[in-house]
Amino acid sequence: MTATEEPFDADAVPGRPLTITQLAELAGVSTATVSKVVNGRSEVAPETRALVEGLIRRHGYRRQRRRVSPAPLVEVVFHALDGDYPIEIVKGVDQVARRHNLAVVISDRPDREPAGHGWIDGVLSRRPTGVIGVFFGLTDDQREQLVTRDIPIVLLDPSGDPGPRFPSVGAGNWSGGLSATRHLLDLGHRRIAVITGPDWALPSRARLDGYRTALDLAGVSADPELIGSGDFLIEGGRAQAHRLLRLPDPPTAIFACNDGQATGVYRAAHELGLRIPHDLSVVGFDDLPPMEWMNPPLTTVRQPLTEMAAAATGMLMKLAQGEPLSQSRVELGTELIIRGSTAPPAH
């Protein structure tokens, strides 16, 4: 700055987004440093990154007149890349992305990385056409980082309440839990256990509420001993099934709130010398492809994961093209698929 130049005062132009040069002056860093933050580059100190991001959130960021075109990519960010669940999601995303000549990029574990690093920085550096976040929430800071770079996001099977600010696609989790439990009640079961997912996961809580509602409507009291706190993992289902099946008055049926945990129940039943469905009926949730090849084939609630992913990608394409969405929250129905793992109780 020369002797005749006035220092830049951001408060003198409230509501007006700032350029990289103006942000650099306010932060006391070089324009190259601000550019690295804006573009998701990693070689910036955490304190400097936080300072620049804070200024962007407060004042906004004015891009160059020549808008940078997004990369022809759809980025799918998973809570975790485990099992068959991600495969069904990617199938649906790819169906729609191909029609728009877009490739699909996959990343995972957004909640296990140090602050200021990881998936969000990768997204900013790749500048995809849009992002689909699967089974996780988004912080306000992460949302602002995407908004200021014109990168739209749609949440798929969100773990919490996304609210009106985040477009999302989910499934009928409550009705799925209701139909699974009602099926077991109709078969004559009254000692029906449930293995939930994590307490923080909204789909898990909704499925548990459906279970409780079905029992209540049938006049059956929900026994706290029959509610097992799970984690949506096979080993968690196995551990909870062992506890439940060793109770003095064990359940005659178990509703596992996802197919992975149902697989764990199968393992526990085998280890305890129990036959499915003769000694124990089992219902899962998801209807992943391997479930019909279980021995016996698993009765489960079909969650239309591929269709959900296609719907989320369609919404993302509209946002990327600047079109308004007719609704910000889409919920697809679930369906009970009856197979060989359920039967009337033996006694």
C-alpha positions in Angstrom: 0.0 0.0 0.0 1.4 3.4 -0.9 1.4 6.5 1.3 -1.6 7.9 -0.4 -3.8 4.7 -0.3 -6.5 4.4 2.4 -6.6 1.0 4.3 -9.5 -1.1 3.2 -12.5 -0.9 5.6 -14.9 -3.9 5.1 -17.5 -2.4 7.5 -17.8 0.6 5.2 -19.5 -1.6 2.6 -21.8 -3.9 4.6 -23.4 -6.7 2.7 -20.9 -6.5 -0.2 -18.9 -9.6 -0.8 -15.1 -9.2 -0.7 -12.5 -10.1 -3.3 -9.5 -12.3 -2.6 -7.3 -9.1 -2.4 -9.7 -7.5 0.1 -9.8 -10.7 2.2 -6.0 -10.9 2.2 -5.7 -7.3 3.4 -8.2 -7.9 6.2 -6.4 -11.2 7.3 -3.0 -9.8 6.9 -1.9 -12.6 4.6 -1.0 -12.9 0.9 -3.5 -13.2 -1.8 -1.9 -16.6 -2.7 -2.8 -17.8 0.8 -6.4 -16.7 0.6 -6.6 -18.3 -2.9 -5.4 -21.6 -1.4 -8.1 -21.5 1.3 -10.8 -20.7 -1.3 -9.7 -23.5 -3.5 -9.3 -26.1 -0.7 -5.6 -26.4 -0.9 -4.0 -28.1 2.1 -0.7 -26.2 2.6 -2.2 -23.5 4.9 -1.7 -23.3 8.7 -4.9 -24.2 10.6 -5.0 -20.9 12.4 -4.7 -18.9 9.1 -7.4 -21.2 7.4 -9.8 -20.5 10.3 -9.2 -16.8 10.1 -9.8 -16.6 6.3 -12.9 -18.9 6.5 -14.3 -16.7 9.3 -13.9 -13.6 7.2 -15.6 -15.3 4.2 -18.5 -16.3 6.5 -18.8 -12.8 7.9 -18.5 -10.8 4.6 -18.9 -13.2 1.8 -16.6 -13.9 -1.1 -16.8 -12.1 -4.5 -15.6 -14.4 -7.3 -13.8 -13.2 -10.4 -16.1 -12.1 -13.2 -15.0 -15.1 -15.2 -16.7 -17.9 -13.3 -14.6 -21.1 -12.9 -16.5 -24.0 -14.4 -17.1 -26.9 -12.1 -15.4 -30.3 -12.8 -17.7 -32.8 -14.5 -17.9 -34.8 -11.2 -20.5 -35.8 -8.6 -18.8 -36.4 -5.3 -20.5 -38.9 -3.0 -19.3 -38.6 0.6 -20.1 -41.6 2.9 -20.1 -41.8 6.7 -18.2 -45.1 6.2 -17.5 -47.3 3.2 -18.5 -50.7 4.7 -20.6 -53.5 3.3 -23.1 -53.5 0.5 -25.0 -50.3 1.4 -22.5 -48.0 -0.4 -22.7 -50.1 -3.6 -26.5 -49.7 -3.8 -26.1 -45.9 -3.3 -23.4 -45.6 -6.0 -25.6 -47.5 -8.5 -28.3 -44.9 -8.2 -26.0 -41.9 -8.4 -24.3 -43.4 -11.4 -27.6 -43.9 -13.2 -28.3 -40.2 -13.2 -24.8 -38.9 -13.4 -24.1 -40.8 -16.7 -27.1 -39.1 -18.3 -25.4 -35.7 -17.5 -22.0 -36.9 -18.7 -20.6 -36.7 -15.2 -18.2 -39.1 -13.4 -18.7 -40.2 -9.8 -16.0 -39.7 -7.1 -16.3 -41.4 -3.7 -14.9 -40.4 -0.3 -15.7 -41.4 3.2 -15.3 -40.9 7.0 -16.0 -37.2 7.3 -16.4 -37.4 11.1 -13.1 -39.1 11.8 -10.7 -36.5 10.4 -9.0 -33.6 12.2 -10.7 -30.2 11.9 -9.7 -28.2 8.8 -8.6 -31.3 6.9 -10.1 -34.2 5.0 -13.2 -34.5 2.9 -14.3 -30.9 2.7 -10.8 -29.7 1.6 -10.8 -32.5 -1.1 -14.2 -31.4 -2.3 -13.1 -27.7 -2.5 -10.0 -28.6 -4.4 -11.9 -30.8 -6.9 -14.7 -28.3 -7.4 -17.3 -31.0 -8.4 -20.6 -30.1 -10.0 -22.2 -31.2 -6.7 -22.0 -33.3 -3.5 -24.2 -36.0 -2.1 -23.6 -36.6 1.6 -24.7 -40.0 2.8 -25.7 -40.8 6.3 -24.1 -37.8 8.1 -24.9 -34.3 9.0 -23.3 -31.1 7.8 -22.1 -28.3 10.0 -22.9 -24.7 9.3 -19.2 -24.0 8.6 -19.1 -26.8 6.0 -22.3 -25.6 4.4 -20.9 -22.1 4.1 -17.7 -23.4 2.6 -19.7 -25.1 -0.1 -22.2 -22.2 -0.7 -19.4 -19.7 -1.1 -17.9 -21.8 -3.9 -21.2 -22.5 -5.6 -21.1 -26.2 -4.9 -24.6 -27.6 -4.2 -25.2 -30.5 -1.8 -28.0 -32.9 -1.2 -28.1 -35.2 1.9 -29.1 -38.8 1.4 -30.4 -40.9 4.3 -29.3 -38.1 6.7 -28.3 -39.2 10.2 -30.1 -36.2 11.8 -32.8 -33.7 11.0 -31.4 -31.8 8.0 -33.9 -28.9 8.4 -35.1 -26.8 5.5 -31.6 -25.5 4.6 -30.4 -28.8 3.3 -32.2 -30.7 0.6 -32.5 -34.3 1.5 -33.8 -37.7 0.5 -34.8 -40.4 3.0 -37.0 -43.4 3.5 -40.1 -44.3 5.6 -38.1 -45.5 8.6 -41.0 -45.2 11.1 -43.4 -47.1 8.9 -40.7 -49.7 8.2 -40.2 -50.4 11.9 -44.0 -50.5 12.3 -44.5 -53.1 9.5 -41.6 -55.3 10.6 -42.9 -55.5 14.2 -46.5 -55.9 13.1 -45.6 -58.9 10.9 -44.1 -60.6 13.9 -47.1 -59.8 16.1 -49.4 -61.2 13.4 -47.4 -64.4 13.5 -48.2 -64.7 17.2 -45.0 -63.4 18.7 -45.2 -61.4 21.9 -41.6 -61.5 23.2 -40.2 -59.4 20.4 -36.8 -57.8 20.8 -35.3 -55.0 18.8 -31.6 -54.2 18.1 -31.4 -50.5 17.3 -28.8 -48.5 15.5 -26.8 -45.7 17.1 -28.8 -43.4 19.4 -27.6 -40.3 17.5 -28.9 -41.6 14.2 -32.4 -40.3 13.3 -33.3 -43.4 11.1 -32.5 -45.7 14.0 -34.7 -43.7 16.4 -37.6 -43.6 13.8 -37.4 -47.4 13.4 -37.5 -47.9 17.1 -40.5 -45.6 17.4 -42.2 -47.7 14.7 -41.5 -50.9 16.8 -42.9 -49.3 19.9 -46.0 -48.0 18.2 -46.8 -51.5 16.7 -46.5 -53.1 20.2 -48.7 -50.4 21.7 -51.4 -50.8 19.1 -51.4 -54.5 19.8 -51.7 -54.0 23.5 -48.2 -55.4 24.2 -46.0 -53.7 26.7 -42.5 -52.8 25.5 -40.0 -54.6 27.8 -36.9 -52.4 28.3 -34.8 -55.7 28.6 -35.7 -56.5 25.0 -34.3 -53.2 23.5 -30.7 -53.7 22.5 -28.6 -50.7 21.7 -26.7 -51.5 18.5 -24.4 -49.7 16.0 -25.5 -50.9 12.6 -22.5 -53.3 12.5 -22.5 -57.2 12.2 -20.5 -57.7 15.4 -22.8 -55.3 17.3 -25.9 -57.3 16.2 -24.1 -60.6 17.3 -23.2 -59.2 20.7 -26.7 -57.9 21.4 -28.3 -61.1 20.2 -26.2 -63.1 22.6 -27.3 -60.9 25.5 -31.0 -61.1 24.5 -31.0 -64.9 23.9 -29.4 -65.5 27.3 -32.2 -63.7 29.2 -34.2 -65.9 31.6 -37.2 -65.2 29.4 -35.6 -64.8 25.9 -37.4 -63.3 22.9 -39.0 -65.5 20.3 -38.3 -62.9 17.6 -35.7 -60.2 16.9 -36.2 -57.1 14.7 -32.7 -55.9 13.8 -32.7 -52.3 12.6 -30.5 -53.1 9.6 -29.4 -56.1 7.6 -25.9 -56.1 9.0 -27.1 -56.6 12.5 -29.5 -59.2 11.3 -26.5 -61.1 10.0 -25.0 -60.9 13.4 -28.2 -62.3 14.9 -27.9 -65.3 12.5 -24.3 -65.9 13.8 -25.3 -65.7 17.4 -28.3 -68.1 16.9 -26.0 -70.6 15.2 -23.4 -70.3 18.1 -26.2 -70.9 20.6 -27.6 -73.9 18.8 -30.9 -72.1 17.8 -32.6 -72.7 14.4 -34.1 -69.9 12.4 -37.1 -69.6 12.2 -38.0 -72.7 14.2 -36.5 -71.3 17.5 -36.2 -67.7 16.6 -37.7 -65.4 14.0 -35.5 -62.6 12.6 -36.4 -59.5 10.6 -33.9 -57.0 9.2 -34.0 -53.6 7.5 -32.5 -52.5 4.1 -33.0 -55.6 1.8 -29.4 -55.6 0.6 -28.9 -58.1 -2.3 -27.1 -60.8 -0.2 -30.0 -61.1 2.2 -32.1 -63.3 -0.1 -29.2 -65.8 -0.2 -29.0 -66.1 3.6 -29.9 -69.5 5.1 -32.8 -69.1 5.5 -33.4 -66.1 3.3 -34.0 -63.0 5.5 -37.4 -61.4 6.0 -36.5 -57.6 5.9 -37.8 -54.2 5.2 -36.8 -53.0 1.8 -35.3 -49.5 1.8 -35.0 -48.4 -1.8 -31.4 -47.2 -1.6 -30.8 -47.2 -5.4 -34.0 -45.2 -6.1 -33.2 -42.8 -3.2 -29.7 -42.2 -4.6 -31.1 -41.5 -8.1 -33.7 -39.1 -6.6 -31.0 -37.3 -4.7 -28.8 -37.0 -7.8 -31.7 -35.6 -9.8 -32.2 -32.9 -7.2 -28.5 -32.2 -7.3 -28.6 -31.7 -11.0 -31.4 -29.2 -10.7 -29.5 -27.2 -8.1 -26.4 -27.3 -10.2 -28.4 -25.9 -13.2 -29.8 -23.1 -11.1 -33.3 -24.6 -11.0 -35.5 -24.4 -7.9 -36.6 -27.7 -6.2 -40.3 -28.4 -5.9 -39.6 -29.8 -2.4 -36.5 -29.8 -0.3 -37.4 -33.1 1.5 -38.2 -36.3 -0.4 -39.2 -39.5 1.5 -39.6 -42.8 -0.4 -41.7 -45.7 0.9 -40.4 -48.9 2.5 -41.8 -52.4 1.9 -41.8 -55.5 4.0 -40.2 -58.5 2.1 -41.3 -61.8 3.7 -38.9 -64.7 3.3 -38.0 -67.7 5.3 -36.6 -66.2 8.5 -40.0 -65.7 10.2 -42.6 -68.2 11.4 -45.1 -68.5 14.3 -43.4 -69.1 17.7 -42.8 -72.8 18.6 -44.4 -72.3 22.0 
